């Protein structure tokens, strides 16, 4: 795992992650939501809502996809460094953030962390691929 004291730019980190995708702890291509065994993801549904939980271990780095719509995410446990379109922020759980359309985040887990993203789901679909088409820019 890579230890970072400061989070570089989104583009720098995305390139670093893509170049090191064969190494443990580096996940994502900036175009798709990463799905890897080392970062468990669970999906829950409520009326009109899709809830996505991602568990990261300390030292893992993820570059996420660009989101299409306004949504909220919660950091339930842990501590992370996030570069969101160039804005570098440390988040310590528990906390939440409103994420704007066009948000693209690189996340470095300083500690084991649990994220919960809440997205709109007006058709109540449980098809994850369909939800991803609605949620992220590909």
BELLINUR-V925216 format. One line per field, one symbol per residue. phi: phi as a letter, one per 30 degrees, with the letter a starting at -180 (. if undefined). psi: psi as a letter, one per 40 degrees, with the letter a starting at -180 (. if undefined). burial: b if it has 24 or more other ideal C-beta (glycine too) atoms within 12 Angstrom, else e. Layout:
BEGIN
phi: ???
psi: ???
burial: ???
END
This chain:
BEGIN
phi: .ccccbdddedddedddddcedcdjcbjbicbddbbedbdbbbbbbeibccbcbcccejdbbccddddbdacbccdbjbbcbcchjdcbccbddabbdcdeidbccccddbebbcbcbcdbdchdcdddddddddcdc
psi: ihhhdihaiddddddddddeeeihehiieedihhhideghhihiiihehhhhhhhiiheihhhiihidihiiihhdiahihhhgfehhhhhhiiiiihhiiehhihhhhdihihihhhiigdefiehddddddddih.
burial: ebebeebeebeebbebbeeeeeeebbbbbbebbbebeebebebeeeeeebbbebbbbebbbbbbbbbebebebbbbbbbbbbbbeeebbbbebeeebebeeebbbbbbbbeebbbbbbbbbeeeeeeeeebbeebbee
END
